[in-house]
Structure formats: C-alpha cells, structure tokens
Amino acid sequence: MATFNLEIVTPQRLFYRGQVESLRAPGVMGSFGVLARHIPFMTALTAGEIIIRGPEGVRYVAISGGFLEVLKTGVTVLAETAEFAEEIDRTRAERAQDRAKERLRQRHSEIDRTRAEAALARAVVRLRVTQRM
C-alpha cells in the first residue's frame, strides 16, 4: 500500500513524524479517512481519536481538537494535545472525568460549564482510546 508523510504537532512538541498508509481523524463535521494521494484540504478537528495505520501496525492517539491539513507533501495535524493510547494514565483520566461530571452538576457561570464540558470530552476520549490497547 502507498504511504504518505504524517506529522502531528502540539504546542509543546513534534509528537509524531513518520510514513503511514492511512489515518482516520475526528473532524468537526464527522470522522474521515486519508489515504496516499488524497486531494488537498484543511479541516478543524474535535476531541477524539486519530487512528494511524503504518508499516509498524495500528496506533491510537487521543487528541483534544485542532486542525488537519492534507497537502501533496503529506498530512499535518496541529493538535491542542496528543497522547498515544499506551501513554494514557487510565486512573488519572477516570478522576478527570469524575471531576468534570461533578462540575457539570453544580450551577456555575456559562464559562465554567463550557470548560467542564470540554474537560469531560477530553476525559471520555482518553478513556475510550485506552480501551484500544
């Protein structure tokens, strides 16, 4: 199968660089896939799971949003955060989920509610990705 270059970048570091056969990503309009020689485009990403298929097998990455750009030279993901499934501390993610749910039960400002919803979405994604191991 043909391959293409994939880079996943976070504000902290270059998270991943390599040749891959395909990827599936969580677009704001729904999940989509990319293969080699895909038509160029750019889209926003939501909190979710990126699935990378490459010569070394399948890898699962939890992200909390960002952007993805497909060019002739490859694919670049600019993610707010990115973690491989095996790097996620499941207990910590469960605690974060519990805290976010508790904040949502309390009546606070709209900003607090928005932050709690985002925290809950990140925790749920992280927990779902850990189940892939």
N, CA, C and O atoms as a GROMACS GRO file, in nm:
protein
  532
    1MET      N    1   0.085  -0.118   0.000
    1MET     CA    2   0.000   0.000   0.000
    1MET      C    3   0.089   0.124   0.000
    1MET      O    4   0.193   0.127   0.066
    2ALA      N    5   0.048   0.227  -0.073
    2ALA     CA    6   0.123   0.353  -0.080
    2ALA      C    7   0.120   0.422   0.056
    2ALA      O    8   0.025   0.406   0.133
    3THR      N    9   0.225   0.497   0.085
    3THR     CA   10   0.236   0.568   0.212
    3THR      C   11   0.247   0.718   0.188
    3THR      O   12   0.271   0.764   0.077
    4PHE      N   13   0.230   0.793   0.297
    4PHE     CA   14   0.248   0.938   0.293
    4PHE      C   15   0.306   0.982   0.426
    4PHE      O   16   0.298   0.910   0.525
    5ASN      N   17   0.364   1.102   0.427
    5ASN     CA   18   0.425   1.156   0.548
    5ASN      C   19   0.317   1.215   0.638
    5ASN      O   20   0.231   1.290   0.593
    6LEU      N   21   0.323   1.181   0.767
    6LEU     CA   22   0.231   1.236   0.867
    6LEU      C   23   0.312   1.301   0.977
    6LEU      O   24   0.407   1.243   1.030
    7GLU      N   25   0.273   1.423   1.012
    7GLU     CA   26   0.329   1.492   1.128
    7GLU      C   27   0.214   1.534   1.218
    7GLU      O   28   0.115   1.592   1.173
    8ILE      N   29   0.227   1.504   1.348
    8ILE     CA   30   0.132   1.551   1.448
    8ILE      C   31   0.212   1.642   1.540
    8ILE      O   32   0.310   1.600   1.602
    9VAL      N   33   0.168   1.767   1.549
    9VAL     CA   34   0.239   1.868   1.625
    9VAL      C   35   0.147   1.924   1.732
    9VAL      O   36   0.030   1.954   1.705
   10THR      N   37   0.199   1.937   1.855
   10THR     CA   38   0.126   2.004   1.964
   10THR      C   39   0.202   2.132   1.998
   10THR      O   40   0.315   2.150   1.951
   11PRO      N   41   0.144   2.220   2.079
   11PRO     CA   42   0.219   2.339   2.119
   11PRO      C   43   0.349   2.306   2.193
   11PRO      O   44   0.442   2.386   2.194
   12GLN      N   45   0.355   2.188   2.255
   12GLN     CA   46   0.473   2.151   2.332
   12GLN      C   47   0.584   2.086   2.250
   12GLN      O   48   0.702   2.101   2.281
   13ARG      N   49   0.545   2.012   2.141
   13ARG     CA   50   0.648   1.936   2.071
   13ARG      C   51   0.596   1.876   1.940
   13ARG      O   52   0.477   1.876   1.911
   14LEU      N   53   0.692   1.824   1.864
   14LEU     CA   54   0.658   1.740   1.750
   14LEU      C   55   0.624   1.604   1.808
   14LEU      O   56   0.713   1.532   1.854
   15PHE      N   57   0.498   1.569   1.807
   15PHE     CA   58   0.450   1.448   1.872
   15PHE      C   59   0.481   1.323   1.791
   15PHE      O   60   0.521   1.221   1.847
   16TYR      N   61   0.462   1.330   1.659
   16TYR     CA   62   0.480   1.212   1.574
   16TYR      C   63   0.523   1.257   1.435
   16TYR      O   64   0.473   1.356   1.383
   17ARG      N   65   0.615   1.182   1.377
   17ARG     CA   66   0.654   1.202   1.237
   17ARG      C   67   0.684   1.064   1.180
   17ARG      O   68   0.763   0.988   1.237
   18GLY      N   69   0.623   1.033   1.067
   18GLY     CA   70   0.652   0.905   1.004
   18GLY      C   71   0.572   0.882   0.878
   18GLY      O   72   0.482   0.960   0.844
   19GLN      N   73   0.605   0.774   0.809
   19GLN     CA   74   0.532   0.733   0.690
   19GLN      C   75   0.418   0.642   0.734
   19GLN      O   76   0.438   0.548   0.811
   20VAL      N   77   0.298   0.671   0.686
   20VAL     CA   78   0.179   0.593   0.722
   20VAL      C   79   0.104   0.554   0.596
   20VAL      O   80   0.120   0.615   0.491
   21GLU      N   81   0.021   0.452   0.610
   21GLU     CA   82  -0.062   0.405   0.499
   21GLU      C   83  -0.198   0.474   0.497
   21GLU      O   84  -0.255   0.499   0.391
   22SER      N   85  -0.250   0.505   0.617
   22SER     CA   86  -0.379   0.573   0.627
   22SER      C   87  -0.394   0.633   0.765
   22SER      O   88  -0.320   0.600   0.858
   23LEU      N   89  -0.492   0.722   0.777
   23LEU     CA   90  -0.530   0.772   0.909
   23LEU      C   91  -0.678   0.802   0.908
   23LEU      O   92  -0.737   0.832   0.804
   24ARG      N   93  -0.737   0.794   1.025
   24ARG     CA   94  -0.877   0.831   1.046
   24ARG      C   95  -0.873   0.937   1.155
   24ARG      O   96  -0.803   0.923   1.255
   25ALA      N   97  -0.948   1.046   1.133
   25ALA     CA   98  -0.944   1.159   1.226
   25ALA      C   99  -1.085   1.209   1.257
   25ALA      O  100  -1.178   1.189   1.179
   26PRO      N  101  -1.101   1.273   1.374
   26PRO     CA  102  -1.233   1.323   1.417
   26PRO      C  103  -1.260   1.466   1.371
   26PRO      O  104  -1.233   1.560   1.445
   27GLY      N  105  -1.310   1.483   1.251
   27GLY     CA  106  -1.343   1.616   1.202
   27GLY      C  107  -1.466   1.673   1.270
   27GLY      O  108  -1.548   1.599   1.324
   28VAL      N  109  -1.478   1.804   1.269
   28VAL     CA  110  -1.594   1.868   1.333
   28VAL      C  111  -1.724   1.832   1.262
   28VAL      O  112  -1.832   1.842   1.321
   29MET      N  113  -1.715   1.791   1.136
   29MET     CA  114  -1.834   1.751   1.060
   29MET      C  115  -1.849   1.599   1.056
   29MET      O  116  -1.937   1.547   0.987
   30GLY      N  117  -1.763   1.528   1.128
   30GLY     CA  118  -1.767   1.382   1.130
   30GLY      C  119  -1.630   1.324   1.104
   30GLY      O  120  -1.540   1.392   1.055
   31SER      N  121  -1.616   1.198   1.136
   31SER     CA  122  -1.491   1.127   1.119
   31SER      C  123  -1.461   1.107   0.970
   31SER      O  124  -1.554   1.088   0.890
   32PHE      N  125  -1.334   1.111   0.932
   32PHE     CA  126  -1.297   1.094   0.793
   32PHE      C  127  -1.162   1.022   0.785
   32PHE      O  128  -1.088   1.016   0.882
   33GLY      N  129  -1.133   0.968   0.668
   33GLY     CA  130  -1.008   0.898   0.646
   33GLY      C  131  -0.925   0.964   0.539
   33GLY      O  132  -0.976   1.036   0.453
   34VAL      N  133  -0.794   0.939   0.544
   34VAL     CA  134  -0.700   0.992   0.446
   34VAL      C  135  -0.610   0.878   0.401
   34VAL      O  136  -0.556   0.804   0.484
   35LEU      N  137  -0.593   0.865   0.271
   35LEU     CA  138  -0.500   0.770   0.210
   35LEU      C  139  -0.398   0.849   0.129
   35LEU      O  140  -0.414   0.970   0.110
   36ALA      N  141  -0.293   0.783   0.082
   36ALA     CA  142  -0.193   0.847  -0.002
   36ALA      C  143  -0.260   0.908  -0.125
   36ALA      O  144  -0.358   0.854  -0.177
   37ARG      N  145  -0.208   1.021  -0.169
   37ARG     CA  146  -0.257   1.094  -0.287
   37ARG      C  147  -0.398   1.151  -0.268
   37ARG      O  148  -0.470   1.175  -0.366
   38HIS      N  149  -0.437   1.173  -0.143
   38HIS     CA  150  -0.567   1.235  -0.114
   38HIS      C  151  -0.567   1.378  -0.167
   38HIS      O  152  -0.462   1.442  -0.171
   39ILE      N  153  -0.682   1.426  -0.207
   39ILE     CA  154  -0.695   1.564  -0.254
   39ILE      C  155  -0.662   1.660  -0.139
   39ILE      O  156  -0.701   1.634  -0.025
   40PRO      N  157  -0.591   1.770  -0.166
   40PRO     CA  158  -0.558   1.865  -0.059
   40PRO      C  159  -0.684   1.927   0.002
   40PRO      O  160  -0.779   1.960  -0.068
   41PHE      N  161  -0.681   1.943   0.132
   41PHE     CA  162  -0.787   2.013   0.204
   41PHE      C  163  -0.742   2.043   0.346
   41PHE      O  164  -0.639   1.994   0.391
   42MET      N  165  -0.821   2.126   0.415
   42MET     CA  166  -0.792   2.159   0.554
   42MET      C  167  -0.924   2.154   0.630
   42MET      O  168  -1.028   2.193   0.578
   43THR      N  169  -0.919   2.106   0.755
   43THR     CA  170  -1.040   2.099   0.835
   43THR      C  171  -1.006   2.113   0.984
   43THR      O  172  -0.894   2.089   1.026
   44ALA      N  173  -1.106   2.152   1.059
   44ALA     CA  174  -1.094   2.158   1.205
   44ALA      C  175  -1.122   2.019   1.262
   44ALA      O  176  -1.201   1.942   1.207
   45LEU      N  177  -1.055   1.989   1.372
   45LEU     CA  178  -1.073   1.861   1.441
   45LEU      C  179  -1.138   1.886   1.576
   45LEU      O  180  -1.120   1.991   1.638
   46THR      N  181  -1.212   1.789   1.621
   46THR     CA  182  -1.274   1.793   1.753
   46THR      C  183  -1.201   1.695   1.844
   46THR      O  184  -1.117   1.618   1.797
   47ALA      N  185  -1.231   1.696   1.971
   47ALA     CA  186  -1.173   1.598   2.062
   47ALA      C  187  -1.213   1.459   2.013
   47ALA      O  188  -1.330   1.433   1.987
   48GLY      N  189  -1.117   1.372   2.002
   48GLY     CA  190  -1.146   1.238   1.952
   48GLY      C  191  -1.020   1.156   1.933
   48GLY      O  192  -0.916   1.183   1.992
   49GLU      N  193  -1.034   1.056   1.849
   49GLU     CA  194  -0.929   0.956   1.830
   49GLU      C  195  -0.875   0.963   1.686
   49GLU      O  196  -0.952   0.964   1.590
   50ILE      N  197  -0.744   0.967   1.675
   50ILE     CA  198  -0.680   0.951   1.545
   50ILE      C  199  -0.627   0.808   1.539
   50ILE      O  200  -0.559   0.763   1.630
   51ILE      N  201  -0.660   0.739   1.432
   51ILE     CA  202  -0.612   0.602   1.411
   51ILE      C  203  -0.511   0.607   1.298
   51ILE      O  204  -0.542   0.649   1.186
   52ILE      N  205  -0.389   0.564   1.328
   52ILE     CA  206  -0.280   0.566   1.231
   52ILE      C  207  -0.248   0.423   1.192
   52ILE      O  208  -0.223   0.339   1.278
   53ARG      N  209  -0.250   0.394   1.062
   53ARG     CA  210  -0.209   0.263   1.012
   53ARG      C  211  -0.079   0.282   0.936
   53ARG      O  212  -0.072   0.358   0.839
   54GLY      N  213   0.023   0.211   0.980
   54GLY     CA  214   0.153   0.224   0.916
   54GLY      C  215   0.225   0.091   0.909
   54GLY      O  216   0.170  -0.012   0.947
   55PRO      N  217   0.346   0.094   0.860
   55PRO     CA  218   0.424  -0.030   0.847
   55PRO      C  219   0.442  -0.103   0.980
   55PRO      O  220   0.456  -0.226   0.982
   56GLU      N  221   0.443  -0.029   1.092
   56GLU     CA  222   0.461  -0.091   1.224
   56GLU      C  223   0.329  -0.137   1.286
   56GLU      O  224   0.330  -0.193   1.396
   57GLY      N  225   0.218  -0.116   1.219
   57GLY     CA  226   0.088  -0.157   1.270
   57GLY      C  227  -0.004  -0.040   1.294
   57GLY      O  228   0.013   0.066   1.233
   58VAL      N  229  -0.100  -0.059   1.382
   58VAL     CA  230  -0.200   0.044   1.411
   58VAL      C  231  -0.167   0.112   1.543
   58VAL      O  232  -0.134   0.045   1.641
   59ARG      N  233  -0.175   0.247   1.544
   59ARG     CA  234  -0.154   0.324   1.666
   59ARG      C  235  -0.278   0.410   1.688
   59ARG      O  236  -0.341   0.456   1.593
   60TYR      N  237  -0.312   0.432   1.814
   60TYR     CA  238  -0.427   0.512   1.852
   60TYR      C  239  -0.381   0.634   1.930
   60TYR      O  240  -0.300   0.623   2.022
   61VAL      N  241  -0.433   0.750   1.892
   61VAL     CA  242  -0.392   0.876   1.952
   61VAL      C  243  -0.516   0.952   1.998
   61VAL      O  244  -0.611   0.970   1.921
   62ALA      N  245  -0.517   0.994   2.123
   62ALA     CA  246  -0.624   1.080   2.175
   62ALA      C  247  -0.582   1.224   2.152
   62ALA      O  248  -0.472   1.264   2.189
   63ILE      N  249  -0.671   1.304   2.091
   63ILE     CA  250  -0.644   1.447   2.075
   63ILE      C  251  -0.761   1.524   2.134
   63ILE      O  252  -0.870   1.471   2.152
   64SER      N  253  -0.735   1.651   2.163
   64SER     CA  254  -0.842   1.733   2.219
   64SER      C  255  -0.880   1.848   2.126
   64SER      O  256  -0.922   1.954   2.172
   65GLY      N  257  -0.865   1.826   1.997
   65GLY     CA  258  -0.903   1.926   1.898
   65GLY      C  259  -0.783   1.981   1.825
   65GLY      O  260  -0.669   1.956   1.863
   66GLY      N  261  -0.810   2.056   1.721
   66GLY     CA  262  -0.703   2.117   1.643
   66GLY      C  263  -0.741   2.130   1.497
   66GLY      O  264  -0.858   2.151   1.464
   67PHE      N  265  -0.642   2.118   1.409
   67PHE     CA  266  -0.662   2.130   1.265
   67PHE      C  267  -0.581   2.025   1.193
   67PHE      O  268  -0.478   1.978   1.243
   68LEU      N  269  -0.628   1.986   1.075
   68LEU     CA  270  -0.557   1.889   0.991
   68LEU      C  271  -0.551   1.946   0.851
   68LEU      O  272  -0.649   1.998   0.799
   69GLU      N  273  -0.431   1.936   0.790
   69GLU     CA  274  -0.412   1.983   0.653
   69GLU      C  275  -0.351   1.872   0.570
   69GLU      O  276  -0.251   1.812   0.608
   70VAL      N  277  -0.412   1.846   0.455
   70VAL     CA  278  -0.362   1.748   0.360
   70VAL      C  279  -0.302   1.826   0.243
   70VAL      O  280  -0.370   1.907   0.180
   71LEU      N  281  -0.174   1.802   0.214
   71LEU     CA  282  -0.106   1.861   0.100
   71LEU      C  283  -0.045   1.750   0.017
   71LEU      O  284  -0.046   1.634   0.058
   72LYS      N  285   0.008   1.783  -0.098
   72LYS     CA  286   0.075   1.683  -0.181
   72LYS      C  287   0.196   1.623  -0.109
   72LYS      O  288   0.232   1.508  -0.134
   73THR      N  289   0.257   1.700  -0.020
   73THR     CA  290   0.376   1.654   0.052
   73THR      C  291   0.344   1.570   0.175
   73THR      O  292   0.435   1.512   0.234
   74GLY      N  293   0.216   1.563   0.214
   74GLY     CA  294   0.178   1.483   0.330
   74GLY      C  295   0.069   1.549   0.412
   74GLY      O  296   0.004   1.644   0.367
   75VAL      N  297   0.050   1.499   0.533
   75VAL     CA  298  -0.056   1.546   0.622
   75VAL      C  299   0.007   1.603   0.749
   75VAL      O  300   0.099   1.544   0.806
   76THR      N  301  -0.044   1.718   0.791
   76THR     CA  302  -0.001   1.779   0.916
   76THR      C  303  -0.122   1.795   1.006
   76THR      O  304  -0.225   1.848   0.964
   77VAL      N  305  -0.109   1.749   1.130
   77VAL     CA  306  -0.212   1.768   1.232
   77VAL      C  307  -0.154   1.864   1.335
   77VAL      O  308  -0.049   1.839   1.392
   78LEU      N  309  -0.224   1.973   1.358
   78LEU     CA  310  -0.191   2.066   1.465
   78LEU      C  311  -0.292   2.041   1.574
   78LEU      O  312  -0.408   2.081   1.562
   79ALA      N  313  -0.250   1.974   1.681
   79ALA     CA  314  -0.342   1.932   1.787
   79ALA      C  315  -0.314   2.008   1.916
   79ALA      O  316  -0.200   2.039   1.948
   80GLU      N  317  -0.421   2.038   1.988
   80GLU     CA  318  -0.405   2.103   2.118
   80GLU      C  319  -0.327   2.012   2.212
   80GLU      O  320  -0.234   2.056   2.279
   81THR      N  321  -0.365   1.885   2.216
   81THR     CA  322  -0.293   1.783   2.293
   81THR      C  323  -0.297   1.654   2.213
   81THR      O  324  -0.386   1.634   2.130
   82ALA      N  325  -0.201   1.566   2.237
   82ALA     CA  326  -0.197   1.435   2.171
   82ALA      C  327  -0.128   1.336   2.263
   82ALA      O  328  -0.024   1.365   2.322
   83GLU      N  329  -0.188   1.218   2.276
   83GLU     CA  330  -0.132   1.110   2.359
   83GLU      C  331  -0.158   0.976   2.291
   83GLU      O  332  -0.270   0.948   2.247
   84PHE      N  333  -0.054   0.893   2.283
   84PHE     CA  334  -0.074   0.756   2.237
   84PHE      C  335  -0.149   0.680   2.345
   84PHE      O  336  -0.137   0.712   2.463
   85ALA      N  337  -0.227   0.581   2.306
   85ALA     CA  338  -0.309   0.503   2.400
   85ALA      C  339  -0.225   0.449   2.515
   85ALA      O  340  -0.268   0.454   2.630
   86GLU      N  341  -0.107   0.398   2.483
   86GLU     CA  342  -0.025   0.336   2.588
   86GLU      C  343   0.036   0.437   2.685
   86GLU      O  344   0.088   0.397   2.789
   87GLU      N  345   0.030   0.566   2.654
   87GLU     CA  346   0.084   0.670   2.741
   87GLU      C  347  -0.020   0.725   2.839
   87GLU      O  348   0.014   0.797   2.932
   88ILE      N  349  -0.146   0.692   2.818
   88ILE     CA  350  -0.253   0.750   2.898
   88ILE      C  351  -0.265   0.677   3.032
   88ILE      O  352  -0.271   0.554   3.038
   89ASP      N  353  -0.269   0.756   3.138
   89ASP     CA  354  -0.290   0.704   3.273
   89ASP      C  355  -0.442   0.692   3.293
   89ASP      O  356  -0.511   0.792   3.313
   90ARG      N  357  -0.492   0.570   3.286
   90ARG     CA  358  -0.638   0.547   3.292
   90ARG      C  359  -0.698   0.597   3.424
   90ARG      O  360  -0.806   0.657   3.423
   91THR      N  361  -0.632   0.576   3.534
   91THR     CA  362  -0.684   0.621   3.664
   91THR      C  363  -0.696   0.773   3.667
   91THR      O  364  -0.796   0.827   3.715
   92ARG      N  365  -0.596   0.841   3.616
   92ARG     CA  366  -0.600   0.988   3.611
   92ARG      C  367  -0.714   1.035   3.520
   92ARG      O  368  -0.783   1.131   3.554
   93ALA      N  369  -0.733   0.969   3.408
   93ALA     CA  370  -0.842   1.006   3.316
   93ALA      C  371  -0.978   0.983   3.382
   93ALA      O  372  -1.070   1.063   3.363
   94GLU      N  373  -0.992   0.875   3.457
   94GLU     CA  374  -1.118   0.849   3.527
   94GLU      C  375  -1.146   0.956   3.630
   94GLU      O  376  -1.260   1.001   3.645
   95ARG      N  377  -1.041   0.999   3.704
   95ARG     CA  378  -1.059   1.106   3.803
   95ARG      C  379  -1.099   1.237   3.735
   95ARG      O  380  -1.184   1.310   3.786
   96ALA      N  381  -1.037   1.267   3.621
   96ALA     CA  382  -1.071   1.389   3.547
   96ALA      C  383  -1.216   1.384   3.500
   96ALA      O  384  -1.286   1.485   3.502
   97GLN      N  385  -1.261   1.268   3.456
   97GLN     CA  386  -1.399   1.252   3.414
   97GLN      C  387  -1.495   1.276   3.531
   97GLN      O  388  -1.595   1.345   3.516
   98ASP      N  389  -1.463   1.219   3.646
   98ASP     CA  390  -1.546   1.238   3.765
   98ASP      C  391  -1.553   1.385   3.806
   98ASP      O  392  -1.660   1.436   3.839
   99ARG      N  393  -1.437   1.454   3.803
   99ARG     CA  394  -1.435   1.597   3.839
   99ARG      C  395  -1.520   1.679   3.742
   99ARG      O  396  -1.595   1.767   3.785
  100ALA      N  397  -1.509   1.651   3.614
  100ALA     CA  398  -1.586   1.725   3.514
  100ALA      C  399  -1.735   1.701   3.532
  100ALA      O  400  -1.815   1.795   3.521
  101LYS      N  401  -1.774   1.577   3.559
  101LYS     CA  402  -1.916   1.548   3.581
  101LYS      C  403  -1.968   1.622   3.704
  101LYS      O  404  -2.080   1.673   3.703
  102GLU      N  405  -1.888   1.627   3.808
  102GLU     CA  406  -1.928   1.698   3.930
  102GLU      C  407  -1.945   1.847   3.902
  102GLU      O  408  -2.042   1.908   3.948
  103ARG      N  409  -1.853   1.906   3.828
  103ARG     CA  410  -1.864   2.048   3.793
  103ARG      C  411  -1.991   2.074   3.711
  103ARG      O  412  -2.054   2.179   3.726
  104LEU      N  413  -2.026   1.980   3.625
  104LEU     CA  414  -2.147   1.998   3.545
  104LEU      C  415  -2.274   1.990   3.629
  104LEU      O  416  -2.374   2.053   3.595
  105ARG      N  417  -2.270   1.915   3.737
  105ARG     CA  418  -2.386   1.904   3.826
  105ARG      C  419  -2.409   2.034   3.904
  105ARG      O  420  -2.522   2.066   3.942
  106GLN      N  421  -2.301   2.107   3.928
  106GLN     CA  422  -2.311   2.232   4.002
  106GLN      C  423  -2.354   2.344   3.908
  106GLN      O  424  -2.324   2.342   3.788
  107ARG      N  425  -2.425   2.440   3.962
  107ARG     CA  426  -2.471   2.554   3.882
  107ARG      C  427  -2.367   2.666   3.891
  107ARG      O  428  -2.351   2.729   3.996
  108HIS      N  429  -2.298   2.690   3.781
  108HIS     CA  430  -2.197   2.797   3.776
  108HIS      C  431  -2.220   2.880   3.651
  108HIS      O  432  -2.321   2.865   3.582
  109SER      N  433  -2.128   2.967   3.623
  109SER     CA  434  -2.139   3.052   3.505
  109SER      C  435  -2.129   2.968   3.377
  109SER      O  436  -2.088   2.852   3.379
  110GLU      N  437  -2.168   3.029   3.266
  110GLU     CA  438  -2.162   2.962   3.136
  110GLU      C  439  -2.018   2.926   3.099
  110GLU      O  440  -1.994   2.824   3.036
  111ILE      N  441  -1.924   3.010   3.138
  111ILE     CA  442  -1.782   2.982   3.110
  111ILE      C  443  -1.739   2.856   3.184
  111ILE      O  444  -1.671   2.770   3.127
  112ASP      N  445  -1.777   2.844   3.312
  112ASP     CA  446  -1.742   2.725   3.389
  112ASP      C  447  -1.805   2.600   3.327
  112ASP      O  448  -1.741   2.495   3.320
  113ARG      N  449  -1.928   2.612   3.283
  113ARG     CA  450  -1.997   2.498   3.220
  113ARG      C  451  -1.925   2.458   3.091
  113ARG      O  452  -1.905   2.339   3.066
  114THR      N  453  -1.886   2.554   3.010
  114THR     CA  454  -1.816   2.526   2.885
  114THR      C  455  -1.683   2.456   2.913
  114THR      O  456  -1.647   2.361   2.844
  115ARG      N  457  -1.610   2.503   3.013
  115ARG     CA  458  -1.483   2.440   3.050
  115ARG      C  459  -1.504   2.297   3.100
  115ARG      O  460  -1.427   2.207   3.066
  116ALA      N  461  -1.606   2.278   3.180
  116ALA     CA  462  -1.635   2.144   3.233
  116ALA      C  463  -1.674   2.049   3.120
  116ALA      O  464  -1.634   1.932   3.121
  117GLU      N  465  -1.753   2.097   3.024
  117GLU     CA  466  -1.791   2.013   2.910
  117GLU      C  467  -1.668   1.973   2.828
  117GLU      O  468  -1.656   1.859   2.784
  118ALA      N  469  -1.577   2.068   2.808
  118ALA     CA  470  -1.454   2.039   2.734
  118ALA      C  471  -1.367   1.938   2.810
  118ALA      O  472  -1.311   1.847   2.750
  119ALA      N  473  -1.357   1.955   2.941
  119ALA     CA  474  -1.279   1.862   3.023
  119ALA      C  475  -1.340   1.722   3.019
  119ALA      O  476  -1.268   1.622   3.011
  120LEU      N  477  -1.472   1.716   3.024
  120LEU     CA  478  -1.540   1.586   3.017
  120LEU      C  479  -1.515   1.520   2.881
  120LEU      O  480  -1.488   1.400   2.875
  121ALA      N  481  -1.523   1.596   2.774
  121ALA     CA  482  -1.499   1.541   2.640
  121ALA      C  483  -1.356   1.486   2.629
  121ALA      O  484  -1.336   1.378   2.573
  122ARG      N  485  -1.258   1.559   2.682
  122ARG     CA  486  -1.119   1.511   2.678
  122ARG      C  487  -1.103   1.382   2.758
  122ARG      O  488  -1.036   1.288   2.713
  123ALA      N  489  -1.164   1.376   2.875
  123ALA     CA  490  -1.152   1.257   2.959
  123ALA      C  491  -1.217   1.136   2.893
  123ALA      O  492  -1.161   1.026   2.894
  124VAL      N  493  -1.334   1.156   2.835
  124VAL     CA  494  -1.403   1.046   2.768
  124VAL      C  495  -1.320   0.992   2.652
  124VAL      O  496  -1.309   0.871   2.634
  125VAL      N  497  -1.261   1.082   2.573
  125VAL     CA  498  -1.177   1.039   2.461
  125VAL      C  499  -1.057   0.961   2.512
  125VAL      O  500  -1.024   0.855   2.458
  126ARG      N  501  -0.991   1.012   2.614
  126ARG     CA  502  -0.874   0.943   2.668
  126ARG      C  503  -0.910   0.803   2.717
  126ARG      O  504  -0.836   0.708   2.693
  127LEU      N  505  -1.024   0.791   2.785
  127LEU     CA  506  -1.065   0.659   2.834
  127LEU      C  507  -1.100   0.566   2.718
  127LEU      O  508  -1.066   0.448   2.722
  128ARG      N  509  -1.167   0.617   2.616
  128ARG     CA  510  -1.201   0.534   2.501
  128ARG      C  511  -1.075   0.485   2.429
  128ARG      O  512  -1.068   0.370   2.387
  129VAL      N  513  -0.976   0.571   2.416
  129VAL     CA  514  -0.852   0.532   2.348
  129VAL      C  515  -0.775   0.428   2.428
  129VAL      O  516  -0.712   0.340   2.370
  130THR      N  517  -0.780   0.436   2.562
  130THR     CA  518  -0.709   0.335   2.642
  130THR      C  519  -0.768   0.196   2.624
  130THR      O  520  -0.699   0.096   2.644
  131GLN      N  521  -0.894   0.188   2.586
  131GLN     CA  522  -0.957   0.058   2.565
  131GLN      C  523  -0.906  -0.008   2.437
  131GLN      O  524  -0.931  -0.127   2.416
  132ARG      N  525  -0.834   0.065   2.353
  132ARG     CA  526  -0.782   0.010   2.227
  132ARG      C  527  -0.656  -0.074   2.248
  132ARG      O  528  -0.616  -0.148   2.158
  133MET      N  529  -0.596  -0.064   2.364
  133MET     CA  530  -0.469  -0.135   2.388
  133MET      C  531  -0.495  -0.283   2.407
  133MET      O  532  -0.401  -0.360   2.428
   0.00000   0.00000   0.00000
